[in-house]
Amino acid sequence: MQSVFTELKRRHVYRTAAFYAAAGWLLVQVATQVAPYFNLPNWAVRLIIVAVVGGFPIVIMLSWYYEWSPSGGLRRENDTDGDRDAAIAPAAAPSRDAATPVTSDMSIAVLSFVDMSQARDQEYFSDGLAEEVMNLLAQLPQLRVIARTSSFSFKGKGTDVATIGRTLGAAHVLEGSVRKAGDRLRVTAQLIRTGDSSHLWSQTFERELTDIFQVQDEIAGAVVAALKVKLLPEQQLRNLHRTDNTEAYDAYLLGQTVLRAGRYDDSQQALMAFERSIALDRNYAAGYAGLASAQSAVADYEKNAERRSALKLEALITAESAIELEPELADGYVVRGQLRYRQLWDWQGAQTDLQRALALEPNSTDVLLQNALLLHNLNHMVEAIALVGRVTATDPLSWMAWLMLGATLRNSGRMAEGRVALKRSLELNPQASWTRHVLGVLELLEGQPELALATFQQAGAPYRQCGVAMAEYTLGHPHESAQALAEAEPYAVGFSIQIAEAHAWRGERDAAFEYLERAATLRDSGIARMRSDPMLRTLHDDPRWAMLLKKLNFPA
């Protein structure tokens, strides 16, 4: 009952009731005093009294669902909640309606540009042009720019701008098309207000391919002017992915596109594209940063531990070349920061690199996520939640961002909020085995092994086998648990951490430490999060735990 009264107070129902009662009483008093002077019939005064009394429950009901906001007028109560929450804290946890982000006037989604080339084989180029415009606009703190994952998710779907605006919380969208033919380029762009689908600006650019960066600048400048964004004297939009060699830039865009697919063949293709990029321009910093990312990705598929380590060190050297060539480019610091703590266990060096990247690109979702992940691994959960919460605000359709938010909330003990974030991640990507594993662990920690078992069974191998082993053990089914764990063994090279979790949950400390040591030897990236892993907490009082933390150079 107390919670009902608290909710009534939070939604300002008491305040509305008091205001209505006072206003109604005043209206009745005025009516009874003034009526005789205007010879109004008694039924008119009675009608006013009935209307005041009858309107009371209607106003109370409306005040439960709606509130008047000075900045946005009459809005649904959950929308104003977002304003209040934003005023007192960063976006740290999922809202009650995570699927409906709050829209602000100074917000924009840059959609993927349509490839209008004759052979329709320049999609990577048209996407790259749109992304570079997005990156330019994201440098302005006055403007909320929706991230690539979310804004590009509407590609080829024919979704109307009003729906896109509501889904992403964007008041404006920038859309366009690119036609690339030989050395000629034709780019059409238009800025649209999502509220009424009105066009604020549109223009067609007929240029030489060598003018690609100038076109990007002009489009970004036109958007800033149309939205009436007031630039500070020191604010200059800069694109550090530039090169004087347009072929090198073309190869760079191709590498970026295929690398995102995340498969081995794509990593190899990206590697070749970036190698071509820097072969065409030996001073192309962005090309070196991309090559370092591709080298690291290819190394992840290497089964030989020594070969894998050598490839990772090669990627580290390439990342350092990118930083030397362009110290103001965040990309190189991101790659080097990842490699420093995952490969060298250099936590301080990684923090320095990733914080430098964040200073250079404070609105980059990739930079924010990498910083949040490092903070999570170092058990700085409050700071990690704040950073990843910023990502879900600007990239609301990123299943990975919601997964990371859910995992961090779970590991902080905020189970209910973590569940909301993980459910949202699964809505966006129902096939994500990693998300199901994280959610299943949450359910185990909550004491719901039956629910956890059902969740684990929907995951792919070996997440399914490791999770089932833990759930069946909790349910008192040792044979089924052991069988599932045996089925996970063939995946031990890449999933030593998950197998170690299962052994730890089953109380098998020796086996758990055996797999943790194996993960450390293989430089398995999962070993970096061992300190924050709730499934390994039963090992913390074992002397081998402290020795392993020291081996991995974790700060005290």
Buried (B, 14 or more C-beta within 10 A) or exposed (E): EEEEEEEBEEBBBBEBBEEBEEEBEEBBEEBEEEBEEEEEEEEEBEEBBEEBEEEBEEBBEEBBEBBEEEEBEEBEBBBBBBBEBEEEEBBBBBBEBBEBBBBBEBBBBBBBBBBBBEEEEBBBBBBBBBBBBBBBBBBBEEBBBBBBBBBBBBEEEEEEBBEBBBBBBBBBBBBBBBBBEEEEBBBBBBBBBBBEEEEBBBBEBEBEBEBBBEBBBBBBEBBBEBBEBEEEEEBEBBBBBBBEBBBBBBBBBBBBBBBEEEEEEBBBBBBBBBBBBBEBBEBBBBBBBBBBBBBBBBBBBBEEBEEBBEBBBBBBEBBBBBBEBBEEBBBBBBBBBBBBBBBBBBBEBBBBBBBBBBEBBBBBBBBBBBBBBBBBBBBBBEBBBBBBBBBBBBBBBBBBBBBBBBBBBBBBEBBEBBBBBBBBBBEBBEEBBBBBBBBBBBBBBBEBBEBBBBBBBBBEEBBBBBBBBBBBBBBEBEEBBBBBBEBBEEBBBBBBBBBBBBBBBBEBBEBBBBBBBBBBEBBBBBBBBBBBBBBBEBBEEBEBBEEBBEEBEBEE
